[in-house]
């Protein structure tokens, strides 16, 4: 029902269906914080190497300026290759680290889901009413508060760092270039580390909130659970009809085998078991039909119509009915009483022939 409250946890099938649609749980803040942390960690580690690459390039071409007068095609080609190589070594490692971190952190949450459903064009996305609802939804409020908190934290950390180091800024005039660069870089890395630590706490909150909202959105109503069960297990009414039809077919086949029986063992009206023994084919006598109450009476009537011998044996009829399936050989413990009955039946047949 459209207005029914969704109180049930999502079933495994529902989760699989949502996943196929591209609707999976993930926190973008976790990815963002992870990428920032890894990229600046790599930058902190790689800066000395970047400095070395850039220094070597400048040293090489400053020395060539003293002896090179021809800026021909070969010289320009060599310079471009060296610059490209330096840029690749300087920035390439960091770029690869950032991309790898983004893929791994996203994949860890989505289990590397690739779905085309989420990027398909849907007219519902153009509905202005849906857009307005999203703007004033709980999710939007949380996102706004979260972003305001991020901006506030970032602003405070930048301001506090600048205020702590502002007295050292005039000294930059009197120090060498590398010391000045190192001062700026150290200050920036200090801000980044503080920001990352603060954003880790925010991303942890976002992770829990996204998980809660995702679980809430995929909850099912009791009616949806019932409908899903019907789809997976089949409608109980339909299954009942199928079983009823199967029983009818089985009953019809069983009754067709009664005329082929050698003897019917009854009790006297509650149970009836039809037994057949083909010496050439069977290792032991076989139960070809059995029934209780009304079915037992039908078996007896069928046997009488076809002149099948009927024997009353209360314990044997009950035991065969309980312990032997249709079209199965009788258990070993019943061989002797059945053999006696079949011997009696065969003697009657011989007498009738004479």
C-alpha positions as CSV (number, residue, x, y, z in Angstrom):
1,X,0.0,0.0,0.0
2,X,1.3,3.5,-0.9
3,X,0.6,5.0,2.5
4,X,1.6,2.0,4.6
5,X,4.3,2.6,7.1
6,X,7.7,0.9,6.3
7,X,8.8,-0.8,9.5
8,X,10.5,-3.9,8.3
9,X,14.2,-4.2,7.6
10,X,15.1,-4.7,3.9
11,X,15.3,-8.3,2.8
12,X,18.4,-9.7,1.0
13,X,16.4,-9.7,-2.3
14,X,15.5,-6.0,-1.8
15,X,19.1,-5.2,-1.1
16,X,20.2,-7.0,-4.3
17,X,17.5,-5.2,-6.3
18,X,18.6,-1.8,-5.0
19,X,22.2,-2.6,-5.8
20,X,21.3,-3.5,-9.3
21,X,19.7,0.0,-9.6
22,X,23.0,1.5,-8.4
23,X,21.5,2.5,-5.0
24,X,24.2,1.6,-2.5
25,X,25.3,3.0,0.8
26,X,28.3,5.2,0.7
27,X,29.7,8.3,2.4
28,X,31.4,10.8,0.1
29,X,32.9,12.6,3.1
30,X,34.9,9.5,3.9
31,X,36.3,9.5,0.3
32,X,37.1,13.2,0.4
33,X,38.9,13.0,3.8
34,X,40.8,9.9,2.7
35,X,41.9,11.5,-0.6
36,X,43.0,14.7,1.1
37,X,45.0,12.8,3.8
38,X,46.7,10.5,1.3
39,X,47.4,13.3,-1.3
40,X,49.0,15.6,1.3
41,X,50.9,12.7,2.9
42,X,52.3,11.8,-0.5
43,X,53.1,15.5,-1.1
44,X,54.9,15.8,2.2
45,X,56.9,12.6,1.3
46,X,57.5,13.6,-2.4
47,X,58.4,17.3,-2.1
48,X,62.2,16.7,-1.7
49,X,62.1,14.6,-4.9
50,X,60.1,17.2,-6.7
51,X,62.6,19.8,-5.6
52,X,65.4,17.7,-6.9
53,X,63.8,17.2,-10.3
54,X,63.1,20.9,-10.8
55,X,66.6,21.9,-9.5
56,X,68.2,19.5,-12.0
57,X,66.2,21.0,-14.9
58,X,67.1,24.5,-13.9
59,X,70.8,23.7,-13.4
60,X,71.0,21.8,-16.7
61,X,69.5,24.6,-18.8
62,X,71.2,27.4,-17.0
63,X,74.6,25.8,-17.7
64,X,73.6,25.2,-21.3
65,X,72.8,28.9,-21.7
66,X,76.5,29.7,-21.4
67,X,77.5,27.5,-24.4
68,X,74.4,27.1,-26.5
69,X,73.7,29.8,-29.1
70,X,71.5,27.8,-31.5
71,X,67.9,27.3,-30.2
72,X,67.0,24.8,-33.0
73,X,64.5,22.1,-33.2
74,X,66.6,19.5,-31.4
75,X,67.3,21.8,-28.5
76,X,63.6,22.7,-28.1
77,X,62.5,19.0,-28.4
78,X,65.1,18.0,-25.7
79,X,63.9,20.8,-23.4
80,X,60.2,19.8,-23.8
81,X,61.0,16.1,-23.1
82,X,62.9,17.0,-20.0
83,X,60.2,19.3,-18.7
84,X,57.5,16.6,-19.4
85,X,59.6,14.0,-17.7
86,X,60.1,16.2,-14.6
87,X,56.4,17.0,-14.4
88,X,55.5,13.4,-14.8
89,X,57.8,12.4,-11.9
90,X,56.8,15.4,-9.8
91,X,53.1,15.3,-10.2
92,X,52.4,11.8,-11.6
93,X,53.0,9.9,-8.4
94,X,50.7,12.2,-6.5
95,X,48.0,12.0,-9.2
96,X,48.1,8.2,-9.3
97,X,47.9,8.1,-5.5
98,X,44.9,10.4,-5.4
99,X,43.1,8.4,-8.1
100,X,43.9,5.1,-6.5
101,X,42.7,6.4,-3.1
102,X,39.5,7.6,-4.5
103,X,38.8,4.3,-6.3
104,X,39.7,2.1,-3.3
105,X,37.7,4.2,-0.7
106,X,34.7,4.3,-3.0
107,X,35.0,0.6,-3.9
108,X,35.4,-0.4,-0.3
109,X,31.9,1.1,0.4
110,X,30.1,0.1,-2.8
111,X,32.0,-3.3,-3.3
112,X,33.1,-1.9,-6.7
113,X,29.6,-1.7,-8.1
114,X,29.3,-0.7,-11.7
115,X,25.7,0.1,-12.7
116,X,24.2,1.9,-15.6
117,X,20.9,2.5,-13.9
118,X,22.1,5.4,-11.8
119,X,23.3,7.4,-14.9
120,X,20.2,6.8,-17.0
121,X,18.1,9.8,-17.9
122,X,14.8,9.9,-15.9
123,X,12.0,12.5,-16.5
124,X,11.2,12.4,-12.8
125,X,14.5,14.3,-12.2
126,X,13.0,17.2,-14.1
127,X,10.0,17.4,-11.8
128,X,10.2,20.8,-10.0
129,X,8.1,19.5,-7.1
130,X,10.6,16.6,-6.5
131,X,13.5,19.2,-6.6
132,X,11.8,21.4,-4.0
133,X,11.2,18.4,-1.8
134,X,14.8,17.5,-2.0
135,X,15.8,21.1,-1.2
136,X,13.8,21.0,2.1
137,X,14.5,17.4,3.0
138,X,16.3,16.2,6.1
139,X,19.2,15.2,4.0
140,X,19.6,18.7,2.6
141,X,19.4,20.2,6.1
142,X,22.1,17.9,7.3
143,X,24.3,18.6,4.2
144,X,24.0,22.4,4.8
145,X,24.8,22.1,8.5
146,X,27.7,19.8,7.7
147,X,29.2,22.2,5.1
148,X,28.8,25.2,7.4
149,X,30.7,23.2,10.1
150,X,33.4,22.4,7.6
151,X,33.8,26.0,6.5
152,X,33.8,27.2,10.2
153,X,36.5,24.7,11.2
154,X,38.6,25.4,8.1
155,X,38.3,29.2,8.7
156,X,39.2,28.9,12.3
157,X,42.2,26.7,11.7
158,X,43.5,29.0,8.9
159,X,43.0,32.0,11.1
160,X,44.6,30.5,14.2
161,X,47.6,29.3,12.2
162,X,48.2,32.7,10.6
163,X,47.9,34.4,14.0
164,X,50.4,32.1,15.5
165,X,52.9,32.6,12.7
166,X,52.2,36.2,11.8
167,X,55.1,37.5,13.9
168,X,57.5,35.4,11.7
169,X,56.3,36.8,8.4
170,X,58.5,39.9,8.4
171,X,61.5,37.6,8.8
172,X,60.9,36.1,5.4
173,X,62.4,39.2,3.8
174,X,65.8,38.4,5.3
175,X,66.0,34.6,4.7
176,X,66.8,32.7,1.6
177,X,64.3,31.4,-0.9
178,X,64.3,27.8,0.2
179,X,63.9,28.7,3.9
180,X,60.9,30.8,2.9
181,X,59.4,28.1,0.8
182,X,59.9,25.6,3.7
183,X,58.2,28.0,6.2
184,X,55.2,28.3,3.9
185,X,55.0,24.6,3.2
186,X,55.3,23.7,6.9
187,X,52.5,26.1,7.8
188,X,50.3,24.7,5.1
189,X,50.9,21.1,6.1
190,X,50.2,22.1,9.7
191,X,46.8,23.5,8.6
192,X,46.1,20.4,6.5
193,X,46.9,18.0,9.3
194,X,44.6,19.8,11.7
195,X,41.8,20.0,9.0
196,X,42.2,16.2,8.3
197,X,41.9,15.4,12.0
198,X,38.8,17.5,12.4
199,X,37.2,16.3,9.1
200,X,37.8,12.6,10.2
201,X,35.3,13.2,13.0
202,X,32.9,14.9,10.6
203,X,33.2,12.0,8.1
204,X,32.6,9.4,10.9
205,X,29.4,11.2,11.7
206,X,28.5,11.4,8.0
207,X,29.2,7.7,7.6
208,X,26.8,6.8,10.4
209,X,24.2,9.2,9.1
210,X,24.4,7.9,5.6
211,X,24.1,4.4,6.8
212,X,21.1,5.2,9.0
213,X,19.4,7.1,6.1
214,X,20.1,4.3,3.6
215,X,18.7,1.7,5.9
216,X,15.7,3.9,6.5
217,X,15.0,4.5,2.8
218,X,15.2,0.8,1.8
219,X,12.9,-0.4,4.6
220,X,9.8,-2.4,3.5
221,X,6.2,-2.4,4.6
222,X,4.6,-5.6,5.8
223,X,2.7,-5.7,2.5
224,X,5.9,-5.5,0.5
225,X,7.4,-8.3,2.5
226,X,4.3,-10.4,1.7
227,X,4.4,-9.6,-2.0
228,X,8.1,-10.4,-2.2
229,X,7.5,-13.7,-0.4
230,X,4.8,-14.5,-3.0
231,X,7.2,-13.7,-5.8
232,X,10.0,-15.8,-4.4
233,X,8.0,-18.7,-3.0
234,X,4.9,-18.5,-5.2
235,X,1.4,-17.5,-4.2
236,X,0.2,-20.0,-1.5
237,X,-3.2,-20.3,-3.2
238,X,-1.5,-21.2,-6.5
239,X,0.9,-23.6,-4.8
240,X,-2.1,-25.2,-3.1
241,X,-3.9,-25.7,-6.4
242,X,-0.8,-27.1,-7.9
243,X,-0.4,-29.6,-5.1
244,X,-4.0,-30.5,-5.3
245,X,-3.6,-31.1,-9.0
246,X,-0.5,-33.2,-8.4
247,X,-2.4,-35.3,-5.7
248,X,-5.2,-35.8,-8.2
249,X,-2.8,-37.1,-10.9
250,X,-1.0,-39.3,-8.4
251,X,-4.3,-40.7,-7.1
252,X,-5.5,-41.4,-10.7
253,X,-2.3,-43.3,-11.5
254,X,-2.4,-45.2,-8.3
255,X,-6.0,-46.3,-8.9
256,X,-5.0,-47.5,-12.4
257,X,-2.5,-49.9,-10.8
258,X,-5.1,-51.5,-8.4
259,X,-6.4,-54.0,-11.1
260,X,-2.8,-55.2,-11.6
261,X,-2.4,-56.1,-7.9
262,X,-2.2,-59.7,-6.7
263,X,-3.9,-59.0,-3.4
264,X,-5.4,-56.2,-1.3
265,X,-4.6,-56.3,2.5
266,X,-7.2,-54.3,4.5
267,X,-8.1,-53.2,8.0
268,X,-11.1,-53.7,7.4
269,X,-12.2,-50.3,6.1
270,X,-9.7,-47.8,7.5
271,X,-6.6,-49.0,5.6
272,X,-6.1,-50.8,2.3
273,X,-2.8,-51.8,0.7
274,X,-2.5,-53.3,-2.8
275,X,0.5,-55.6,-3.3
276,X,1.9,-57.0,-6.5
277,X,4.7,-59.5,-7.1
278,X,6.3,-60.2,-10.5
279,X,8.7,-63.1,-10.0
280,X,10.6,-62.3,-13.2
281,X,11.1,-58.5,-12.6
282,X,10.8,-57.8,-8.8
283,X,13.2,-58.8,-6.1
284,X,10.3,-58.6,-3.5
285,X,6.6,-57.8,-3.5
286,X,5.8,-54.1,-4.4
287,X,3.1,-51.9,-2.9
288,X,1.2,-50.5,-6.0
289,X,-1.5,-48.6,-4.1
290,X,-2.5,-47.7,-0.6
291,X,-5.0,-45.5,1.2
292,X,-6.8,-44.6,4.3
293,X,-10.6,-44.2,5.0
294,X,-12.3,-43.0,1.8
295,X,-9.3,-43.8,-0.4
296,X,-9.1,-47.3,1.2
297,X,-12.8,-47.9,0.4
298,X,-12.2,-46.8,-3.2
299,X,-9.2,-49.2,-3.5
300,X,-11.4,-52.1,-2.1
301,X,-14.3,-51.2,-4.6
302,X,-11.8,-51.1,-7.5
303,X,-10.4,-54.5,-6.4
304,X,-13.9,-56.0,-6.1
305,X,-14.7,-54.8,-9.6
306,X,-11.6,-56.5,-11.0
307,X,-11.9,-59.7,-8.9
308,X,-8.8,-59.0,-6.9
309,X,-8.4,-61.2,-3.8
310,X,-8.9,-59.2,-0.5
311,X,-7.4,-60.3,2.8
312,X,-8.1,-58.8,6.2
313,X,-5.0,-58.4,8.4
314,X,-5.2,-55.4,10.7
315,X,-1.6,-55.2,12.0
316,X,-0.1,-56.0,8.5
317,X,-2.3,-53.4,6.7
318,X,-1.4,-50.7,9.2
319,X,2.3,-51.5,9.1
320,X,2.5,-51.6,5.3
321,X,0.6,-48.4,5.0
322,X,2.9,-46.6,7.5
323,X,6.2,-48.0,6.4
324,X,6.1,-48.5,2.7
325,X,5.8,-46.0,-0.1
326,X,3.9,-46.6,-3.4
327,X,5.8,-48.4,-6.1
328,X,8.4,-49.5,-3.5
329,X,9.3,-53.0,-2.4
330,X,8.1,-54.1,1.0
331,X,10.5,-54.1,3.9
332,X,12.4,-57.3,4.8
333,X,10.4,-57.9,8.1
334,X,7.2,-58.3,6.1
335,X,8.5,-60.9,3.7
336,X,7.1,-63.9,5.6
337,X,3.5,-62.8,6.2
338,X,3.2,-61.5,2.6
339,X,4.7,-64.7,1.3
340,X,2.0,-66.7,3.2
341,X,-0.7,-64.5,1.8
342,X,0.6,-64.7,-1.8
343,X,0.9,-68.5,-1.5
344,X,-2.7,-68.6,-0.5
345,X,-3.7,-66.3,-3.4
346,X,-1.7,-68.5,-5.9
347,X,-3.5,-71.7,-4.5
348,X,-6.9,-70.0,-5.0
349,X,-6.0,-69.2,-8.6
350,X,-4.9,-72.8,-9.3
351,X,-8.2,-74.1,-7.9
352,X,-10.2,-71.6,-10.0
353,X,-8.4,-72.9,-13.2
354,X,-9.3,-76.5,-12.4
